[in-house]
Amino acid sequence: MRLDRYDIQILQILHQQGRITKSGLAEAINLSISPCWERVKRLEESGVIEGYGARINSELLFKRSPVLLEVSLKQHSAEAFQRFESAVQTCEEVVECYATGGGVDYILKVMCKDIDQYQRLIDNWLDSDLGIERYYTYIVTKTIKQQRQQLNFDQSLADEKT
């Protein structure tokens, strides 16, 4: 999908201000409301815009302990990866999971109410024979920096035609 400068401006603004009004967005990119909104709909329908949401400060609602986890599997087959990834997908304590290269197979961020809950989760995974060869646990003691991912668009990739 080719994006022009208006599309890029729309994405940048919606990324920062997801609750902006239709008229506010149109004014910000200097288009009338109807063509601006047609562009937004096209970006949604194409999957470039996946959805909208609110950032919730869960620390105000309930205390949870973040734990980072490195996992290496015994086998490196499609079946072994699928089995582990399916378990991760259904585990609500896992909030992020990345398949990685170079030493470990996965890095996960797990949020539990306490370390006991985390250990019960690990024990369950080991008893379930998910193929875990070894794992390393890192207890987060302090968050130094946490922010939403910033989008940086290379204007040279944009089609300048309107």
mmCIF file of the C-alpha atoms, coordinates in Angstrom:
data_MODEL
# 
_entry.id   MODEL 
# 
loop_
_atom_site.group_PDB 
_atom_site.id 
_atom_site.type_symbol 
_atom_site.label_atom_id 
_atom_site.label_alt_id 
_atom_site.label_comp_id 
_atom_site.label_asym_id 
_atom_site.label_entity_id 
_atom_site.label_seq_id 
_atom_site.pdbx_PDB_ins_code 
_atom_site.Cartn_x 
_atom_site.Cartn_y 
_atom_site.Cartn_z 
_atom_site.occupancy 
_atom_site.B_iso_or_equiv 
_atom_site.pdbx_formal_charge 
_atom_site.auth_seq_id 
_atom_site.auth_comp_id 
_atom_site.auth_asym_id 
_atom_site.auth_atom_id 
_atom_site.pdbx_PDB_model_num 
ATOM 1   C CA . MET A 1 1   ? 0.000   0.000   0.000  1.00 0.00 ? 1   MET A CA 1 
ATOM 2   C CA . ARG A 1 2   ? 1.376   3.375   -0.982 1.00 0.00 ? 2   ARG A CA 1 
ATOM 3   C CA . LEU A 1 3   ? 1.004   6.204   1.495  1.00 0.00 ? 3   LEU A CA 1 
ATOM 4   C CA . ASP A 1 4   ? 1.061   9.861   0.556  1.00 0.00 ? 4   ASP A CA 1 
ATOM 5   C CA . ARG A 1 5   ? 1.890   12.761  2.853  1.00 0.00 ? 5   ARG A CA 1 
ATOM 6   C CA . TYR A 1 6   ? -1.726  13.094  4.037  1.00 0.00 ? 6   TYR A CA 1 
ATOM 7   C CA . ASP A 1 7   ? -1.866  9.419   5.005  1.00 0.00 ? 7   ASP A CA 1 
ATOM 8   C CA . ILE A 1 8   ? 1.396   9.772   6.912  1.00 0.00 ? 8   ILE A CA 1 
ATOM 9   C CA . GLN A 1 9   ? 0.135   12.863  8.722  1.00 0.00 ? 9   GLN A CA 1 
ATOM 10  C CA . ILE A 1 10  ? -3.083  11.037  9.625  1.00 0.00 ? 10  ILE A CA 1 
ATOM 11  C CA . LEU A 1 11  ? -1.136  8.101   11.041 1.00 0.00 ? 11  LEU A CA 1 
ATOM 12  C CA . GLN A 1 12  ? 1.190   10.332  13.037 1.00 0.00 ? 12  GLN A CA 1 
ATOM 13  C CA . ILE A 1 13  ? -1.674  12.324  14.534 1.00 0.00 ? 13  ILE A CA 1 
ATOM 14  C CA . LEU A 1 14  ? -3.839  9.285   15.325 1.00 0.00 ? 14  LEU A CA 1 
ATOM 15  C CA . HIS A 1 15  ? -0.865  7.564   16.921 1.00 0.00 ? 15  HIS A CA 1 
ATOM 16  C CA . GLN A 1 16  ? -0.430  10.496  19.311 1.00 0.00 ? 16  GLN A CA 1 
ATOM 17  C CA . GLN A 1 17  ? -4.080  11.559  19.670 1.00 0.00 ? 17  GLN A CA 1 
ATOM 18  C CA . GLY A 1 18  ? -6.328  8.561   19.067 1.00 0.00 ? 18  GLY A CA 1 
ATOM 19  C CA . ARG A 1 19  ? -9.376  10.437  20.355 1.00 0.00 ? 19  ARG A CA 1 
ATOM 20  C CA . ILE A 1 20  ? -9.061  13.426  18.033 1.00 0.00 ? 20  ILE A CA 1 
ATOM 21  C CA . THR A 1 21  ? -12.337 14.416  16.393 1.00 0.00 ? 21  THR A CA 1 
ATOM 22  C CA . LYS A 1 22  ? -12.951 14.031  12.675 1.00 0.00 ? 22  LYS A CA 1 
ATOM 23  C CA . SER A 1 23  ? -12.977 17.776  12.246 1.00 0.00 ? 23  SER A CA 1 
ATOM 24  C CA . GLY A 1 24  ? -9.855  18.221  14.373 1.00 0.00 ? 24  GLY A CA 1 
ATOM 25  C CA . LEU A 1 25  ? -7.972  15.650  12.302 1.00 0.00 ? 25  LEU A CA 1 
ATOM 26  C CA . ALA A 1 26  ? -9.125  17.203  9.028  1.00 0.00 ? 26  ALA A CA 1 
ATOM 27  C CA . GLU A 1 27  ? -8.059  20.645  10.203 1.00 0.00 ? 27  GLU A CA 1 
ATOM 28  C CA . ALA A 1 28  ? -4.675  19.359  11.391 1.00 0.00 ? 28  ALA A CA 1 
ATOM 29  C CA . ILE A 1 29  ? -3.815  17.978  7.950  1.00 0.00 ? 29  ILE A CA 1 
ATOM 30  C CA . ASN A 1 30  ? -5.540  20.763  6.012  1.00 0.00 ? 30  ASN A CA 1 
ATOM 31  C CA . LEU A 1 31  ? -8.192  18.652  4.278  1.00 0.00 ? 31  LEU A CA 1 
ATOM 32  C CA . SER A 1 32  ? -11.964 18.819  4.451  1.00 0.00 ? 32  SER A CA 1 
ATOM 33  C CA . ILE A 1 33  ? -13.681 16.352  6.752  1.00 0.00 ? 33  ILE A CA 1 
ATOM 34  C CA . SER A 1 34  ? -15.092 13.993  4.112  1.00 0.00 ? 34  SER A CA 1 
ATOM 35  C CA . PRO A 1 35  ? -11.861 13.232  2.188  1.00 0.00 ? 35  PRO A CA 1 
ATOM 36  C CA . CYS A 1 36  ? -9.935  13.030  5.447  1.00 0.00 ? 36  CYS A CA 1 
ATOM 37  C CA . TRP A 1 37  ? -12.390 10.512  6.878  1.00 0.00 ? 37  TRP A CA 1 
ATOM 38  C CA . GLU A 1 38  ? -12.327 8.475   3.640  1.00 0.00 ? 38  GLU A CA 1 
ATOM 39  C CA . ARG A 1 39  ? -8.554  8.189   4.051  1.00 0.00 ? 39  ARG A CA 1 
ATOM 40  C CA . VAL A 1 40  ? -8.942  7.037   7.657  1.00 0.00 ? 40  VAL A CA 1 
ATOM 41  C CA . LYS A 1 41  ? -11.474 4.389   6.597  1.00 0.00 ? 41  LYS A CA 1 
ATOM 42  C CA . ARG A 1 42  ? -9.137  3.191   3.809  1.00 0.00 ? 42  ARG A CA 1 
ATOM 43  C CA . LEU A 1 43  ? -6.269  2.916   6.296  1.00 0.00 ? 43  LEU A CA 1 
ATOM 44  C CA . GLU A 1 44  ? -8.512  0.936   8.669  1.00 0.00 ? 44  GLU A CA 1 
ATOM 45  C CA . GLU A 1 45  ? -9.853  -1.379  5.957  1.00 0.00 ? 45  GLU A CA 1 
ATOM 46  C CA . SER A 1 46  ? -6.347  -2.080  4.638  1.00 0.00 ? 46  SER A CA 1 
ATOM 47  C CA . GLY A 1 47  ? -5.168  -3.072  8.128  1.00 0.00 ? 47  GLY A CA 1 
ATOM 48  C CA . VAL A 1 48  ? -2.633  -0.251  8.492  1.00 0.00 ? 48  VAL A CA 1 
ATOM 49  C CA . ILE A 1 49  ? -4.755  1.035   11.381 1.00 0.00 ? 49  ILE A CA 1 
ATOM 50  C CA . GLU A 1 50  ? -5.479  -2.048  13.496 1.00 0.00 ? 50  GLU A CA 1 
ATOM 51  C CA . GLY A 1 51  ? -7.606  -0.384  16.137 1.00 0.00 ? 51  GLY A CA 1 
ATOM 52  C CA . TYR A 1 52  ? -7.844  2.226   18.845 1.00 0.00 ? 52  TYR A CA 1 
ATOM 53  C CA . GLY A 1 53  ? -7.374  1.877   22.570 1.00 0.00 ? 53  GLY A CA 1 
ATOM 54  C CA . ALA A 1 54  ? -6.680  3.511   25.869 1.00 0.00 ? 54  ALA A CA 1 
ATOM 55  C CA . ARG A 1 55  ? -3.490  3.157   27.892 1.00 0.00 ? 55  ARG A CA 1 
ATOM 56  C CA . ILE A 1 56  ? -4.594  1.982   31.325 1.00 0.00 ? 56  ILE A CA 1 
ATOM 57  C CA . ASN A 1 57  ? -2.419  2.617   34.371 1.00 0.00 ? 57  ASN A CA 1 
ATOM 58  C CA . SER A 1 58  ? -2.815  -0.837  35.893 1.00 0.00 ? 58  SER A CA 1 
ATOM 59  C CA . GLU A 1 59  ? -0.637  0.182   38.853 1.00 0.00 ? 59  GLU A CA 1 
ATOM 60  C CA . LEU A 1 60  ? -3.517  2.366   40.064 1.00 0.00 ? 60  LEU A CA 1 
ATOM 61  C CA . LEU A 1 61  ? -5.989  -0.501  39.776 1.00 0.00 ? 61  LEU A CA 1 
ATOM 62  C CA . PHE A 1 62  ? -3.976  -3.387  41.158 1.00 0.00 ? 62  PHE A CA 1 
ATOM 63  C CA . LYS A 1 63  ? -0.378  -4.142  41.975 1.00 0.00 ? 63  LYS A CA 1 
ATOM 64  C CA . ARG A 1 64  ? 1.354   -6.597  39.683 1.00 0.00 ? 64  ARG A CA 1 
ATOM 65  C CA . SER A 1 65  ? 4.979   -7.625  39.531 1.00 0.00 ? 65  SER A CA 1 
ATOM 66  C CA . PRO A 1 66  ? 6.661   -7.603  36.134 1.00 0.00 ? 66  PRO A CA 1 
ATOM 67  C CA . VAL A 1 67  ? 9.014   -10.489 35.435 1.00 0.00 ? 67  VAL A CA 1 
ATOM 68  C CA . LEU A 1 68  ? 11.195  -10.914 32.367 1.00 0.00 ? 68  LEU A CA 1 
ATOM 69  C CA . LEU A 1 69  ? 11.786  -14.468 31.255 1.00 0.00 ? 69  LEU A CA 1 
ATOM 70  C CA . GLU A 1 70  ? 14.199  -16.054 28.798 1.00 0.00 ? 70  GLU A CA 1 
ATOM 71  C CA . VAL A 1 71  ? 13.159  -19.475 27.495 1.00 0.00 ? 71  VAL A CA 1 
ATOM 72  C CA . SER A 1 72  ? 15.134  -22.012 25.466 1.00 0.00 ? 72  SER A CA 1 
ATOM 73  C CA . LEU A 1 73  ? 13.368  -25.058 24.075 1.00 0.00 ? 73  LEU A CA 1 
ATOM 74  C CA . LYS A 1 74  ? 14.729  -28.610 23.942 1.00 0.00 ? 74  LYS A CA 1 
ATOM 75  C CA . GLN A 1 75  ? 13.818  -29.034 20.293 1.00 0.00 ? 75  GLN A CA 1 
ATOM 76  C CA . HIS A 1 76  ? 13.836  -26.549 17.457 1.00 0.00 ? 76  HIS A CA 1 
ATOM 77  C CA . SER A 1 77  ? 11.068  -27.863 15.263 1.00 0.00 ? 77  SER A CA 1 
ATOM 78  C CA . ALA A 1 78  ? 7.946   -26.172 13.946 1.00 0.00 ? 78  ALA A CA 1 
ATOM 79  C CA . GLU A 1 79  ? 5.862   -28.434 16.189 1.00 0.00 ? 79  GLU A CA 1 
ATOM 80  C CA . ALA A 1 80  ? 7.854   -27.527 19.313 1.00 0.00 ? 80  ALA A CA 1 
ATOM 81  C CA . PHE A 1 81  ? 7.617   -23.801 18.573 1.00 0.00 ? 81  PHE A CA 1 
ATOM 82  C CA . GLN A 1 82  ? 3.873   -24.082 17.867 1.00 0.00 ? 82  GLN A CA 1 
ATOM 83  C CA . ARG A 1 83  ? 3.229   -25.966 21.125 1.00 0.00 ? 83  ARG A CA 1 
ATOM 84  C CA . PHE A 1 84  ? 5.043   -23.338 23.213 1.00 0.00 ? 84  PHE A CA 1 
ATOM 85  C CA . GLU A 1 85  ? 3.554   -20.367 21.349 1.00 0.00 ? 85  GLU A CA 1 
ATOM 86  C CA . SER A 1 86  ? 0.012   -21.752 21.723 1.00 0.00 ? 86  SER A CA 1 
ATOM 87  C CA . ALA A 1 87  ? 0.495   -22.008 25.480 1.00 0.00 ? 87  ALA A CA 1 
ATOM 88  C CA . VAL A 1 88  ? 1.795   -18.435 25.614 1.00 0.00 ? 88  VAL A CA 1 
ATOM 89  C CA . GLN A 1 89  ? -1.141  -17.134 23.550 1.00 0.00 ? 89  GLN A CA 1 
ATOM 90  C CA . THR A 1 90  ? -3.652  -18.522 26.057 1.00 0.00 ? 90  THR A CA 1 
ATOM 91  C CA . CYS A 1 91  ? -1.774  -17.384 29.175 1.00 0.00 ? 91  CYS A CA 1 
ATOM 92  C CA . GLU A 1 92  ? -3.173  -14.084 30.423 1.00 0.00 ? 92  GLU A CA 1 
ATOM 93  C CA . GLU A 1 93  ? -0.143  -13.425 32.633 1.00 0.00 ? 93  GLU A CA 1 
ATOM 94  C CA . VAL A 1 94  ? 2.078   -13.170 29.547 1.00 0.00 ? 94  VAL A CA 1 
ATOM 95  C CA . VAL A 1 95  ? 1.721   -9.636  28.220 1.00 0.00 ? 95  VAL A CA 1 
ATOM 96  C CA . GLU A 1 96  ? 4.560   -9.727  25.674 1.00 0.00 ? 96  GLU A CA 1 
ATOM 97  C CA . CYS A 1 97  ? 6.455   -12.529 23.970 1.00 0.00 ? 97  CYS A CA 1 
ATOM 98  C CA . TYR A 1 98  ? 9.185   -12.296 21.355 1.00 0.00 ? 98  TYR A CA 1 
ATOM 99  C CA . ALA A 1 99  ? 10.763  -15.112 19.380 1.00 0.00 ? 99  ALA A CA 1 
ATOM 100 C CA . THR A 1 100 ? 14.465  -14.311 19.218 1.00 0.00 ? 100 THR A CA 1 
ATOM 101 C CA . GLY A 1 101 ? 17.617  -15.489 17.552 1.00 0.00 ? 101 GLY A CA 1 
ATOM 102 C CA . GLY A 1 102 ? 21.016  -15.713 19.166 1.00 0.00 ? 102 GLY A CA 1 
ATOM 103 C CA . GLY A 1 103 ? 21.101  -17.724 22.358 1.00 0.00 ? 103 GLY A CA 1 
ATOM 104 C CA . VAL A 1 104 ? 17.539  -17.985 23.620 1.00 0.00 ? 104 VAL A CA 1 
ATOM 105 C CA . ASP A 1 105 ? 14.350  -18.851 21.767 1.00 0.00 ? 105 ASP A CA 1 
ATOM 106 C CA . TYR A 1 106 ? 11.906  -16.494 23.491 1.00 0.00 ? 106 TYR A CA 1 
ATOM 107 C CA . ILE A 1 107 ? 11.876  -13.436 25.722 1.00 0.00 ? 107 ILE A CA 1 
ATOM 108 C CA . LEU A 1 108 ? 8.661   -12.860 27.628 1.00 0.00 ? 108 LEU A CA 1 
ATOM 109 C CA . LYS A 1 109 ? 7.230   -10.198 29.889 1.00 0.00 ? 109 LYS A CA 1 
ATOM 110 C CA . VAL A 1 110 ? 5.001   -11.747 32.522 1.00 0.00 ? 110 VAL A CA 1 
ATOM 111 C CA . MET A 1 111 ? 2.780   -9.791  34.920 1.00 0.00 ? 111 MET A CA 1 
ATOM 112 C CA . CYS A 1 112 ? 1.761   -11.595 38.104 1.00 0.00 ? 112 CYS A CA 1 
ATOM 113 C CA . LYS A 1 113 ? 0.253   -10.437 41.376 1.00 0.00 ? 113 LYS A CA 1 
ATOM 114 C CA . ASP A 1 114 ? 3.329   -11.780 43.160 1.00 0.00 ? 114 ASP A CA 1 
ATOM 115 C CA . ILE A 1 115 ? 6.351   -14.020 42.695 1.00 0.00 ? 115 ILE A CA 1 
ATOM 116 C CA . ASP A 1 116 ? 4.469   -17.028 44.074 1.00 0.00 ? 116 ASP A CA 1 
ATOM 117 C CA . GLN A 1 117 ? 1.933   -16.755 41.239 1.00 0.00 ? 117 GLN A CA 1 
ATOM 118 C CA . TYR A 1 118 ? 4.795   -16.494 38.755 1.00 0.00 ? 118 TYR A CA 1 
ATOM 119 C CA . GLN A 1 119 ? 6.475   -19.632 40.134 1.00 0.00 ? 119 GLN A CA 1 
ATOM 120 C CA . ARG A 1 120 ? 3.204   -21.559 39.981 1.00 0.00 ? 120 ARG A CA 1 
ATOM 121 C CA . LEU A 1 121 ? 2.921   -20.546 36.313 1.00 0.00 ? 121 LEU A CA 1 
ATOM 122 C CA . ILE A 1 122 ? 6.446   -21.804 35.570 1.00 0.00 ? 122 ILE A CA 1 
ATOM 123 C CA . ASP A 1 123 ? 5.833   -25.043 37.495 1.00 0.00 ? 123 ASP A CA 1 
ATOM 124 C CA . ASN A 1 124 ? 2.663   -25.598 35.463 1.00 0.00 ? 124 ASN A CA 1 
ATOM 125 C CA . TRP A 1 125 ? 4.532   -25.014 32.205 1.00 0.00 ? 125 TRP A CA 1 
ATOM 126 C CA . LEU A 1 126 ? 7.255   -27.473 33.224 1.00 0.00 ? 126 LEU A CA 1 
ATOM 127 C CA . ASP A 1 127 ? 4.661   -30.087 34.253 1.00 0.00 ? 127 ASP A CA 1 
ATOM 128 C CA . SER A 1 128 ? 2.811   -29.561 30.949 1.00 0.00 ? 128 SER A CA 1 
ATOM 129 C CA . ASP A 1 129 ? 5.890   -30.635 28.977 1.00 0.00 ? 129 ASP A CA 1 
ATOM 130 C CA . LEU A 1 130 ? 5.998   -27.603 26.702 1.00 0.00 ? 130 LEU A CA 1 
ATOM 131 C CA . GLY A 1 131 ? 9.525   -28.555 25.743 1.00 0.00 ? 131 GLY A CA 1 
ATOM 132 C CA . ILE A 1 132 ? 11.309  -26.005 27.917 1.00 0.00 ? 132 ILE A CA 1 
ATOM 133 C CA . GLU A 1 133 ? 14.975  -26.929 28.242 1.00 0.00 ? 133 GLU A CA 1 
ATOM 134 C CA . ARG A 1 134 ? 15.968  -24.011 30.466 1.00 0.00 ? 134 ARG A CA 1 
ATOM 135 C CA . TYR A 1 135 ? 14.651  -20.667 31.567 1.00 0.00 ? 135 TYR A CA 1 
ATOM 136 C CA . TYR A 1 136 ? 16.069  -17.617 33.253 1.00 0.00 ? 136 TYR A CA 1 
ATOM 137 C CA . THR A 1 137 ? 13.987  -15.316 35.411 1.00 0.00 ? 137 THR A CA 1 
ATOM 138 C CA . TYR A 1 138 ? 14.663  -11.606 35.881 1.00 0.00 ? 138 TYR A CA 1 
ATOM 139 C CA . ILE A 1 139 ? 12.636  -9.811  38.541 1.00 0.00 ? 139 ILE A CA 1 
ATOM 140 C CA . VAL A 1 140 ? 12.019  -6.186  37.594 1.00 0.00 ? 140 VAL A CA 1 
ATOM 141 C CA . THR A 1 141 ? 12.947  -4.031  40.576 1.00 0.00 ? 141 THR A CA 1 
ATOM 142 C CA . LYS A 1 142 ? 12.350  -0.617  39.006 1.00 0.00 ? 142 LYS A CA 1 
ATOM 143 C CA . THR A 1 143 ? 11.051  0.669   35.692 1.00 0.00 ? 143 THR A CA 1 
ATOM 144 C CA . ILE A 1 144 ? 13.470  3.217   34.284 1.00 0.00 ? 144 ILE A CA 1 
ATOM 145 C CA . LYS A 1 145 ? 11.720  4.045   31.020 1.00 0.00 ? 145 LYS A CA 1 
ATOM 146 C CA . GLN A 1 146 ? 8.437   2.950   29.513 1.00 0.00 ? 146 GLN A CA 1 
ATOM 147 C CA . GLN A 1 147 ? 6.733   4.616   26.617 1.00 0.00 ? 147 GLN A CA 1 
ATOM 148 C CA . ARG A 1 148 ? 4.549   3.928   23.661 1.00 0.00 ? 148 ARG A CA 1 
ATOM 149 C CA . GLN A 1 149 ? 6.384   3.036   20.508 1.00 0.00 ? 149 GLN A CA 1 
ATOM 150 C CA . GLN A 1 150 ? 7.013   6.114   18.431 1.00 0.00 ? 150 GLN A CA 1 
ATOM 151 C CA . LEU A 1 151 ? 6.308   5.948   14.735 1.00 0.00 ? 151 LEU A CA 1 
ATOM 152 C CA . ASN A 1 152 ? 8.878   7.556   12.484 1.00 0.00 ? 152 ASN A CA 1 
ATOM 153 C CA . PHE A 1 153 ? 7.905   7.694   8.861  1.00 0.00 ? 153 PHE A CA 1 
ATOM 154 C CA . ASP A 1 154 ? 10.516  8.156   6.193  1.00 0.00 ? 154 ASP A CA 1 
ATOM 155 C CA . GLN A 1 155 ? 9.005   10.865  4.030  1.00 0.00 ? 155 GLN A CA 1 
ATOM 156 C CA . SER A 1 156 ? 11.047  9.650   1.064  1.00 0.00 ? 156 SER A CA 1 
ATOM 157 C CA . LEU A 1 157 ? 8.975   6.453   1.027  1.00 0.00 ? 157 LEU A CA 1 
ATOM 158 C CA . ALA A 1 158 ? 5.754   8.388   0.743  1.00 0.00 ? 158 ALA A CA 1 
ATOM 159 C CA . ASP A 1 159 ? 4.138   9.012   -2.585 1.00 0.00 ? 159 ASP A CA 1 
ATOM 160 C CA . GLU A 1 160 ? 3.864   12.813  -2.694 1.00 0.00 ? 160 GLU A CA 1 
ATOM 161 C CA . LYS A 1 161 ? 0.978   12.694  -5.167 1.00 0.00 ? 161 LYS A CA 1 
ATOM 162 C CA . THR A 1 162 ? -2.368  13.637  -3.705 1.00 0.00 ? 162 THR A CA 1 
# 
